[in-house]
Amino acid sequence: MATMESLIGLVNRIQRACTVLGDHGGQGMSLWEALPSVAVVGGQSSGKSSVLESVVGRDFLPRGSGIVTRRPLVLQLHKTDGGQEYAEFLHAPKKRLTDFAAVRKEIADETDRITGKSKQISNVPIHLSIYSPNGMCITF
């Protein structure tokens, strides 16, 4: 199981690789600038889901007791020029969800599809994109 130190170490190695490759950011779009700006890391029930929901401005993550989030979530926020806010999953790209309770259910269902209902943990990420005129462009 990954520790906080190993996760921080991974981010540091990616940053060092960018530096070695001469990619320091600040010169147009670069790998350095394309790296996630926010990584939410913490112990069980420490408020990681609440942080993500605060940034998004929507309640969309499964809730419950014990370990609820059992797969990594790659969350991409996309600012749109207008229209209705919606979400799409990589595993269901043509399915636009405008009801964020349905997003919560889809995350739970997709987690169970990979891990089963036995509360196992998987390192297979769920990729979720949220499109909103009220948001910002960021991946974490």
DRENNUZA-159474 format. One record per atom (N, C-alpha, C): residue in three letters; z, x, y; atom name. Coordinates in pm, 1 decimal. Layout:
('ALA' (Z X Y) 'CA')
...
end
This chain:
('MET' (0.0 84.6 -118.5) 'N')
('MET' (0.0 0.0 0.0) 'CA')
('MET' (0.0 88.4 123.9) 'C')
('ALA' (-80.6 51.7 219.0) 'N')
('ALA' (-93.8 129.8 341.6) 'CA')
('ALA' (32.6 120.1 425.9) 'C')
('THR' (67.2 230.2 487.1) 'N')
('THR' (181.0 231.7 578.3) 'CA')
('THR' (129.0 235.3 721.4) 'C')
('MET' (217.6 209.4 813.9) 'N')
('MET' (180.5 214.6 954.9) 'CA')
('MET' (123.2 352.2 988.5) 'C')
('GLU' (186.1 457.4 936.3) 'N')
('GLU' (140.4 592.9 964.8) 'CA')
('GLU' (-0.1 617.5 911.2) 'C')
('SER' (-31.2 564.4 791.2) 'N')
('SER' (-165.0 586.6 736.1) 'CA')
('SER' (-270.7 510.5 816.0) 'C')
('LEU' (-237.2 391.5 864.9) 'N')
('LEU' (-332.1 316.8 947.8) 'CA')
('LEU' (-357.7 387.1 1080.6) 'C')
('ILE' (-251.9 434.3 1141.9) 'N')
('ILE' (-268.0 508.7 1266.8) 'CA')
('ILE' (-348.1 635.4 1241.0) 'C')
('GLY' (-321.1 700.3 1127.4) 'N')
('GLY' (-395.9 820.2 1090.0) 'CA')
('GLY' (-544.5 792.7 1074.2) 'C')
('LEU' (-578.4 679.2 1014.9) 'N')
('LEU' (-718.6 642.2 998.6) 'CA')
('LEU' (-787.4 626.2 1134.1) 'C')
('VAL' (-724.0 554.8 1225.0) 'N')
('VAL' (-781.2 537.3 1358.9) 'CA')
('VAL' (-796.6 673.3 1426.8) 'C')
('ASN' (-697.8 758.4 1411.9) 'N')
('ASN' (-705.7 891.6 1471.9) 'CA')
('ASN' (-822.0 972.1 1414.6) 'C')
('ARG' (-844.4 963.5 1282.0) 'N')
('ARG' (-955.9 1036.4 1219.2) 'CA')
('ARG' (-1090.1 985.9 1271.0) 'C')
('ILE' (-1102.5 855.6 1288.1) 'N')
('ILE' (-1227.3 800.9 1343.1) 'CA')
('ILE' (-1249.0 853.4 1485.0) 'C')
('GLN' (-1144.1 855.1 1564.4) 'N')
('GLN' (-1156.6 905.9 1701.2) 'CA')
('GLN' (-1192.9 1054.2 1701.2) 'C')
('ARG' (-1131.9 1130.6 1609.3) 'N')
('ARG' (-1164.7 1273.5 1600.2) 'CA')
('ARG' (-1309.7 1293.6 1558.9) 'C')
('ALA' (-1357.5 1212.0 1464.2) 'N')
('ALA' (-1497.5 1222.8 1421.5) 'CA')
('ALA' (-1590.8 1196.6 1538.9) 'C')
('CYS' (-1558.8 1098.4 1620.2) 'N')
('CYS' (-1640.5 1071.2 1739.5) 'CA')
('CYS' (-1641.5 1192.5 1831.7) 'C')
('THR' (-1525.2 1253.7 1847.8) 'N')
('THR' (-1515.2 1370.4 1935.1) 'CA')
('THR' (-1599.2 1485.5 1881.4) 'C')
('VAL' (-1589.4 1513.8 1751.8) 'N')
('VAL' (-1666.8 1621.3 1689.3) 'CA')
('VAL' (-1816.4 1596.3 1705.0) 'C')
('LEU' (-1856.0 1471.0 1696.3) 'N')
('LEU' (-1997.4 1435.6 1709.9) 'CA')
('LEU' (-2043.4 1430.9 1855.6) 'C')
('GLY' (-1950.7 1455.9 1946.8) 'N')
('GLY' (-1986.0 1455.1 2088.2) 'CA')
('GLY' (-1989.8 1316.7 2149.5) 'C')
('ASP' (-1937.0 1219.9 2080.2) 'N')
('ASP' (-1936.4 1081.9 2128.9) 'CA')
('ASP' (-1799.6 1054.6 2190.4) 'C')
('HIS' (-1791.7 1068.9 2320.9) 'N')
('HIS' (-1663.8 1051.7 2389.7) 'CA')
('HIS' (-1657.3 923.6 2470.4) 'C')
('GLY' (-1760.5 842.5 2464.1) 'N')
('GLY' (-1763.9 720.6 2543.5) 'CA')
('GLY' (-1797.8 751.1 2688.0) 'C')
('GLY' (-1811.3 646.6 2766.0) 'N')
('GLY' (-1836.1 662.6 2908.3) 'CA')
('GLY' (-1979.7 692.5 2946.8) 'C')
('GLN' (-2069.3 704.5 2849.1) 'N')
('GLN' (-2209.8 733.4 2880.1) 'CA')
('GLN' (-2297.3 624.2 2820.2) 'C')
('GLY' (-2279.8 502.1 2866.3) 'N')
('GLY' (-2351.9 389.7 2807.6) 'CA')
('GLY' (-2284.3 348.1 2678.1) 'C')
('MET' (-2354.5 268.0 2601.5) 'N')
('MET' (-2298.4 219.9 2474.9) 'CA')
('MET' (-2289.1 335.4 2376.1) 'C')
('SER' (-2173.4 354.1 2318.1) 'N')
('SER' (-2152.5 462.3 2222.7) 'CA')
('SER' (-2067.7 411.9 2107.7) 'C')
('LEU' (-2064.4 490.1 2001.3) 'N')
('LEU' (-1979.2 455.0 1888.1) 'CA')
('LEU' (-1834.1 446.3 1933.4) 'C')
('TRP' (-1792.2 539.1 2016.0) 'N')
('TRP' (-1654.6 539.5 2065.4) 'CA')
('TRP' (-1620.2 405.8 2130.6) 'C')
('GLU' (-1708.7 357.8 2216.2) 'N')
('GLU' (-1684.4 231.7 2285.7) 'CA')
('GLU' (-1702.6 111.5 2194.2) 'C')
('ALA' (-1775.2 130.1 2085.2) 'N')
('ALA' (-1797.6 20.7 1991.2) 'CA')
('ALA' (-1682.5 3.5 1893.2) 'C')
('LEU' (-1591.6 99.6 1889.6) 'N')
('LEU' (-1476.9 87.3 1799.4) 'CA')
('LEU' (-1389.5 -29.9 1842.6) 'C')
('PRO' (-1319.0 -91.7 1746.2) 'N')
('PRO' (-1228.6 -201.7 1782.9) 'CA')
('PRO' (-1130.2 -158.3 1890.6) 'C')
('SER' (-1111.5 -245.1 1986.1) 'N')
('SER' (-1020.2 -215.3 2095.3) 'CA')
('SER' (-876.8 -253.4 2063.0) 'C')
('VAL' (-861.5 -340.7 1966.1) 'N')
('VAL' (-728.5 -388.4 1930.7) 'CA')
('VAL' (-715.7 -388.5 1779.1) 'C')
('ALA' (-609.4 -330.6 1729.0) 'N')
('ALA' (-576.0 -340.7 1587.3) 'CA')
('ALA' (-436.3 -399.5 1579.6) 'C')
('VAL' (-421.9 -508.8 1510.4) 'N')
('VAL' (-292.3 -574.8 1499.3) 'CA')
('VAL' (-231.8 -534.5 1365.9) 'C')
('VAL' (-126.3 -454.8 1372.3) 'N')
('VAL' (-63.5 -399.5 1253.3) 'CA')
('VAL' (85.9 -424.6 1262.9) 'C')
('GLY' (146.9 -463.9 1152.7) 'N')
('GLY' (290.8 -484.0 1152.8) 'CA')
('GLY' (339.4 -531.7 1018.1) 'C')
('GLY' (467.4 -541.3 1004.8) 'N')
('GLY' (527.6 -587.1 880.6) 'CA')
('GLY' (510.3 -736.6 861.7) 'C')
('GLN' (551.7 -781.9 744.0) 'N')
('GLN' (542.2 -924.0 709.9) 'CA')
('GLN' (620.9 -1007.5 809.9) 'C')
('SER' (560.9 -1115.6 855.0) 'N')
('SER' (623.1 -1211.6 947.8) 'CA')
('SER' (665.6 -1148.2 1079.7) 'C')
('SER' (589.6 -1048.7 1125.1) 'N')
('SER' (625.0 -982.4 1250.9) 'CA')
('SER' (549.3 -1037.3 1371.5) 'C')
('GLY' (462.8 -1136.9 1350.5) 'N')
('GLY' (393.8 -1200.0 1461.7) 'CA')
('GLY' (249.9 -1157.0 1481.8) 'C')
('LYS' (190.2 -1091.3 1382.2) 'N')
('LYS' (50.8 -1047.2 1395.6) 'CA')
('LYS' (-43.0 -1165.2 1419.5) 'C')
('SER' (-25.8 -1271.2 1343.4) 'N')
('SER' (-111.8 -1389.1 1358.7) 'CA')
('SER' (-95.8 -1450.8 1497.0) 'C')
('SER' (25.2 -1454.3 1546.7) 'N')
('SER' (49.7 -1510.1 1680.5) 'CA')
('SER' (-20.0 -1428.1 1788.2) 'C')
('VAL' (-23.2 -1296.4 1771.3) 'N')
('VAL' (-92.7 -1210.4 1867.4) 'CA')
('VAL' (-241.4 -1244.1 1868.8) 'C')
('LEU' (-302.2 -1254.8 1750.2) 'N')
('LEU' (-445.3 -1286.9 1742.4) 'CA')
('LEU' (-474.3 -1423.3 1803.8) 'C')
('GLU' (-391.2 -1521.0 1772.2) 'N')
('GLU' (-413.0 -1655.3 1826.8) 'CA')
('GLU' (-395.2 -1657.7 1978.2) 'C')
('SER' (-305.4 -1576.6 2030.3) 'N')
('SER' (-287.8 -1567.9 2175.8) 'CA')
('SER' (-412.3 -1512.2 2243.0) 'C')
('VAL' (-471.5 -1410.5 2183.4) 'N')
('VAL' (-592.2 -1350.8 2240.2) 'CA')
('VAL' (-707.5 -1450.6 2236.7) 'C')
('VAL' (-721.4 -1521.9 2124.9) 'N')
('VAL' (-830.5 -1617.7 2108.3) 'CA')
('VAL' (-806.3 -1744.0 2190.8) 'C')
('GLY' (-680.2 -1782.9 2205.4) 'N')
('GLY' (-648.4 -1906.5 2276.9) 'CA')
('GLY' (-658.6 -2029.8 2189.6) 'C')
('ARG' (-654.4 -2012.0 2060.0) 'N')
('ARG' (-664.5 -2121.8 1961.8) 'CA')
('ARG' (-572.4 -2093.8 1844.9) 'C')
('ASP' (-518.1 -2200.8 1785.7) 'N')
('ASP' (-445.6 -2189.3 1659.1) 'CA')
('ASP' (-549.0 -2202.6 1548.6) 'C')
('PHE' (-569.7 -2095.6 1471.7) 'N')
('PHE' (-673.0 -2099.8 1368.8) 'CA')
('PHE' (-634.3 -2026.5 1241.0) 'C')
('LEU' (-517.9 -1963.5 1238.0) 'N')
('LEU' (-478.0 -1886.8 1120.4) 'CA')
('LEU' (-382.1 -1966.2 1032.9) 'C')
('PRO' (-392.9 -1947.8 900.6) 'N')
('PRO' (-301.2 -2017.7 809.0) 'CA')
('PRO' (-156.1 -1979.9 837.9) 'C')
('ARG' (-67.6 -2075.1 818.9) 'N')
('ARG' (76.2 -2054.5 839.7) 'CA')
('ARG' (150.4 -2092.3 712.6) 'C')
('GLY' (266.7 -2034.7 695.3) 'N')
('GLY' (349.4 -2068.7 581.0) 'CA')
('GLY' (457.6 -1964.6 562.7) 'C')
('SER' (531.5 -1977.4 453.1) 'N')
('SER' (637.5 -1880.9 425.2) 'CA')
('SER' (584.1 -1773.0 332.0) 'C')
('GLY' (648.7 -1657.8 335.0) 'N')
('GLY' (604.4 -1546.5 252.0) 'CA')
('GLY' (478.2 -1483.5 308.7) 'C')
('ILE' (405.5 -1415.9 223.4) 'N')
('ILE' (281.1 -1352.1 265.5) 'CA')
('ILE' (172.2 -1457.8 269.9) 'C')
('VAL' (122.4 -1486.5 387.7) 'N')
('VAL' (18.5 -1588.3 405.3) 'CA')
('VAL' (-117.6 -1521.1 423.1) 'C')
('THR' (-122.6 -1419.3 506.6) 'N')
('THR' (-246.7 -1346.4 530.4) 'CA')
('THR' (-258.1 -1238.6 423.8) 'C')
('ARG' (-343.8 -1263.9 324.3) 'N')
('ARG' (-352.4 -1173.0 209.5) 'CA')
('ARG' (-484.0 -1097.7 201.9) 'C')
('ARG' (-565.7 -1112.0 305.6) 'N')
('ARG' (-690.2 -1036.3 316.6) 'CA')
('ARG' (-706.3 -992.0 461.1) 'C')
('PRO' (-766.9 -876.2 483.9) 'N')
('PRO' (-792.3 -834.6 622.2) 'CA')
('PRO' (-885.7 -933.9 690.8) 'C')
('LEU' (-864.6 -952.6 818.0) 'N')
('LEU' (-950.7 -1039.6 897.5) 'CA')
('LEU' (-1020.6 -954.8 1002.6) 'C')
('VAL' (-1152.5 -949.5 994.4) 'N')
('VAL' (-1232.5 -885.1 1098.1) 'CA')
('VAL' (-1273.3 -997.1 1192.1) 'C')
('LEU' (-1218.2 -994.3 1310.7) 'N')
('LEU' (-1236.3 -1102.1 1407.1) 'CA')
('LEU' (-1324.1 -1053.6 1521.1) 'C')
('GLN' (-1435.6 -1119.8 1538.9) 'N')
('GLN' (-1527.2 -1085.9 1646.8) 'CA')
('GLN' (-1531.5 -1203.0 1744.6) 'C')
('LEU' (-1502.9 -1173.3 1870.6) 'N')
('LEU' (-1509.7 -1274.9 1975.2) 'CA')
('LEU' (-1636.1 -1251.3 2056.5) 'C')
('HIS' (-1711.2 -1357.4 2078.6) 'N')
('HIS' (-1837.3 -1349.9 2151.6) 'CA')
('HIS' (-1831.9 -1445.7 2269.8) 'C')
('LYS' (-1857.6 -1394.5 2389.0) 'N')
('LYS' (-1863.7 -1480.1 2507.9) 'CA')
('LYS' (-2002.8 -1541.3 2515.5) 'C')
('THR' (-2007.0 -1672.5 2531.0) 'N')
('THR' (-2134.4 -1742.7 2543.7) 'CA')
('THR' (-2151.5 -1791.4 2687.3) 'C')
('ASP' (-2271.8 -1828.8 2721.4) 'N')
('ASP' (-2300.4 -1876.4 2857.2) 'CA')
('ASP' (-2261.1 -2021.9 2878.7) 'C')
('GLY' (-2224.6 -2088.6 2775.7) 'N')
('GLY' (-2187.3 -2229.1 2787.7) 'CA')
('GLY' (-2191.1 -2294.1 2651.7) 'C')
('GLY' (-2179.8 -2423.1 2651.0) 'N')
('GLY' (-2183.4 -2495.2 2525.0) 'CA')
('GLY' (-2046.8 -2505.6 2461.4) 'C')
('GLN' (-2046.2 -2559.5 2341.2) 'N')
('GLN' (-1922.0 -2585.1 2270.0) 'CA')
('GLN' (-1873.6 -2460.1 2197.1) 'C')
('GLU' (-1744.3 -2441.7 2195.6) 'N')
('GLU' (-1682.0 -2332.9 2122.3) 'CA')
('GLU' (-1697.7 -2358.5 1972.5) 'C')
('TYR' (-1730.4 -2254.2 1896.3) 'N')
('TYR' (-1743.8 -2270.0 1751.5) 'CA')
('TYR' (-1714.1 -2138.6 1680.4) 'C')
('ALA' (-1695.4 -2148.8 1549.8) 'N')
('ALA' (-1666.6 -2032.6 1465.8) 'CA')
('ALA' (-1765.0 -2028.4 1350.1) 'C')
('GLU' (-1796.0 -1906.3 1306.4) 'N')
('GLU' (-1880.4 -1884.8 1189.3) 'CA')
('GLU' (-1819.5 -1775.0 1104.1) 'C')
('PHE' (-1833.4 -1789.3 974.0) 'N')
('PHE' (-1788.1 -1688.3 879.2) 'CA')
('PHE' (-1908.2 -1614.7 822.3) 'C')
('LEU' (-1891.9 -1486.3 793.0) 'N')
('LEU' (-1999.1 -1408.2 732.8) 'CA')
('LEU' (-2040.1 -1467.3 598.4) 'C')
('HIS' (-1943.1 -1519.1 521.8) 'N')
('HIS' (-1974.1 -1574.1 389.4) 'CA')
('HIS' (-2039.6 -1712.4 397.2) 'C')
('ALA' (-2045.0 -1771.6 515.9) 'N')
('ALA' (-2109.7 -1902.6 535.6) 'CA')
('ALA' (-2179.3 -1902.4 671.7) 'C')
('PRO' (-2283.8 -1820.3 689.4) 'N')
('PRO' (-2339.8 -1796.6 822.5) 'CA')
('PRO' (-2405.1 -1916.9 890.0) 'C')
('LYS' (-2447.9 -2014.0 817.0) 'N')
('LYS' (-2515.6 -2129.7 878.2) 'CA')
('LYS' (-2419.7 -2244.9 907.8) 'C')
('LYS' (-2292.9 -2225.3 876.2) 'N')
('LYS' (-2193.0 -2330.8 891.0) 'CA')
('LYS' (-2112.2 -2306.6 1019.2) 'C')
('ARG' (-2140.5 -2384.8 1123.6) 'N')
('ARG' (-2067.1 -2374.1 1249.7) 'CA')
('ARG' (-1949.1 -2469.7 1247.0) 'C')
('LEU' (-1831.0 -2414.9 1269.1) 'N')
('LEU' (-1709.0 -2496.1 1269.6) 'CA')
('LEU' (-1659.9 -2511.0 1413.2) 'C')
('THR' (-1647.3 -2635.2 1458.2) 'N')
('THR' (-1595.2 -2661.5 1592.3) 'CA')
('THR' (-1450.2 -2709.6 1587.8) 'C')
('ASP' (-1402.9 -2745.8 1470.3) 'N')
('ASP' (-1264.4 -2788.6 1448.5) 'CA')
('ASP' (-1187.1 -2667.6 1395.5) 'C')
('PHE' (-1093.1 -2617.5 1473.9) 'N')
('PHE' (-1024.0 -2495.5 1435.2) 'CA')
('PHE' (-922.1 -2517.1 1324.0) 'C')
('ALA' (-887.3 -2642.0 1294.4) 'N')
('ALA' (-809.8 -2671.0 1173.0) 'CA')
('ALA' (-897.5 -2644.0 1050.8) 'C')
('ALA' (-1027.5 -2669.8 1062.7) 'N')
('ALA' (-1121.8 -2639.9 954.0) 'CA')
('ALA' (-1138.1 -2488.9 937.0) 'C')
('VAL' (-1128.8 -2413.5 1045.1) 'N')
('VAL' (-1132.8 -2266.9 1036.9) 'CA')
('VAL' (-1012.5 -2217.8 957.4) 'C')
('ARG' (-895.2 -2271.4 988.9) 'N')
('ARG' (-772.5 -2235.8 916.9) 'CA')
('ARG' (-787.8 -2263.8 767.6) 'C')
('LYS' (-841.1 -2380.8 733.6) 'N')
('LYS' (-859.8 -2418.3 593.3) 'CA')
('LYS' (-961.1 -2326.8 525.4) 'C')
('GLU' (-1068.0 -2292.9 595.2) 'N')
('GLU' (-1170.9 -2204.4 538.1) 'CA')
('GLU' (-1114.1 -2065.8 509.2) 'C')
('ILE' (-1029.7 -2014.2 597.9) 'N')
('ILE' (-965.3 -1884.3 574.2) 'CA')
('ILE' (-878.5 -1891.7 449.2) 'C')
('ALA' (-799.4 -1997.4 436.8) 'N')
('ALA' (-713.1 -2014.1 318.8) 'CA')
('ALA' (-796.5 -2029.2 192.0) 'C')
('ASP' (-901.3 -2109.7 197.4) 'N')
('ASP' (-986.5 -2131.1 79.8) 'CA')
('ASP' (-1058.7 -2003.2 39.0) 'C')
('GLU' (-1110.3 -1929.7 135.8) 'N')
('GLU' (-1182.7 -1805.4 106.3) 'CA')
('GLU' (-1087.2 -1698.9 53.6) 'C')
('THR' (-964.7 -1697.6 103.2) 'N')
('THR' (-863.7 -1605.5 50.2) 'CA')
('THR' (-836.2 -1637.9 -95.7) 'C')
('ASP' (-813.4 -1765.4 -125.5) 'N')
('ASP' (-786.7 -1806.8 -263.9) 'CA')
('ASP' (-906.2 -1781.2 -354.9) 'C')
('ARG' (-1026.5 -1790.4 -301.9) 'N')
('ARG' (-1145.7 -1766.9 -383.1) 'CA')
('ARG' (-1148.0 -1623.5 -436.3) 'C')
('ILE' (-1106.4 -1528.3 -354.8) 'N')
('ILE' (-1106.8 -1387.6 -395.1) 'CA')
('ILE' (-978.3 -1349.4 -468.0) 'C')
('THR' (-864.4 -1397.4 -421.4) 'N')
('THR' (-735.5 -1352.3 -476.4) 'CA')
('THR' (-675.8 -1448.3 -577.7) 'C')
('GLY' (-727.8 -1569.2 -584.4) 'N')
('GLY' (-663.6 -1670.4 -667.0) 'CA')
('GLY' (-543.1 -1725.9 -594.0) 'C')
('LYS' (-477.4 -1819.0 -654.9) 'N')
('LYS' (-360.2 -1880.6 -591.1) 'CA')
('LYS' (-231.3 -1808.8 -629.1) 'C')
('SER' (-244.7 -1689.1 -686.4) 'N')
('SER' (-128.1 -1615.0 -734.8) 'CA')
('SER' (-63.3 -1528.9 -627.3) 'C')
('LYS' (-106.1 -1544.4 -502.4) 'N')
('LYS' (-51.0 -1470.4 -388.6) 'CA')
('LYS' (-79.7 -1320.6 -395.7) 'C')
('GLN' (-184.7 -1281.3 -469.1) 'N')
('GLN' (-225.1 -1141.4 -470.3) 'CA')
('GLN' (-285.5 -1104.8 -335.4) 'C')
('ILE' (-292.4 -975.4 -309.6) 'N')
('ILE' (-348.5 -923.7 -185.4) 'CA')
('ILE' (-479.4 -853.7 -218.5) 'C')
('SER' (-578.1 -870.5 -132.4) 'N')
('SER' (-708.8 -808.1 -151.0) 'CA')
('SER' (-745.1 -728.3 -26.5) 'C')
('ASN' (-819.6 -620.4 -46.6) 'N')
('ASN' (-867.4 -543.8 68.5) 'CA')
('ASN' (-1006.9 -587.8 112.4) 'C')
('VAL' (-1060.6 -692.5 51.6) 'N')
('VAL' (-1191.6 -746.3 89.2) 'CA')
('VAL' (-1174.3 -828.9 216.8) 'C')
('PRO' (-1236.2 -786.8 325.8) 'N')
('PRO' (-1213.1 -857.4 452.3) 'CA')
('PRO' (-1285.2 -991.1 461.1) 'C')
('ILE' (-1228.9 -1076.7 541.7) 'N')
('ILE' (-1294.2 -1200.2 584.2) 'CA')
('ILE' (-1348.0 -1172.1 724.4) 'C')
('HIS' (-1476.8 -1194.8 743.9) 'N')
('HIS' (-1538.7 -1172.8 874.8) 'CA')
('HIS' (-1554.4 -1307.0 945.0) 'C')
('LEU' (-1489.9 -1320.1 1060.1) 'N')
('LEU' (-1492.6 -1443.3 1138.6) 'CA')
('LEU' (-1543.1 -1412.6 1278.9) 'C')
('SER' (-1642.7 -1487.4 1321.9) 'N')
('SER' (-1692.8 -1476.4 1459.0) 'CA')
('SER' (-1661.4 -1605.7 1532.7) 'C')
('ILE' (-1606.7 -1591.5 1652.3) 'N')
('ILE' (-1577.4 -1706.7 1736.8) 'CA')
('ILE' (-1660.1 -1693.0 1864.2) 'C')
('TYR' (-1734.7 -1798.4 1893.3) 'N')
('TYR' (-1822.8 -1801.9 2010.1) 'CA')
('TYR' (-1763.6 -1899.6 2110.8) 'C')
('SER' (-1745.0 -1851.2 2234.8) 'N')
('SER' (-1680.2 -1935.7 2334.6) 'CA')
('SER' (-1722.5 -1896.3 2475.8) 'C')
('PRO' (-1742.7 -1995.2 2562.0) 'N')
('PRO' (-1768.8 -1962.7 2702.5) 'CA')
('PRO' (-1642.2 -1915.1 2773.6) 'C')
('ASN' (-1526.5 -1936.9 2711.8) 'N')
('ASN' (-1398.8 -1899.9 2773.3) 'CA')
('ASN' (-1346.1 -1765.9 2724.6) 'C')
('GLY' (-1416.1 -1702.4 2632.9) 'N')
('GLY' (-1363.9 -1582.0 2569.8) 'CA')
('GLY' (-1417.0 -1454.1 2629.4) 'C')
('MET' (-1396.3 -1348.2 2554.1) 'N')
('MET' (-1444.9 -1216.0 2589.4) 'CA')
('MET' (-1511.0 -1157.6 2465.8) 'C')
('CYS' (-1587.6 -1052.8 2482.0) 'N')
('CYS' (-1650.5 -986.9 2368.2) 'CA')
('CYS' (-1559.4 -874.3 2321.4) 'C')
('ILE' (-1506.8 -890.6 2201.4) 'N')
('ILE' (-1417.4 -789.6 2145.2) 'CA')
('ILE' (-1412.3 -809.2 1994.0) 'C')
('THR' (-1393.0 -699.8 1923.3) 'N')
('THR' (-1377.6 -704.7 1778.1) 'CA')
('THR' (-1246.8 -637.5 1742.6) 'C')
('PHE' (-1171.0 -702.4 1656.7) 'N')
('PHE' (-1047.5 -641.3 1605.8) 'CA')
('PHE' (-1014.1 -700.3 1472.8) 'C')
end
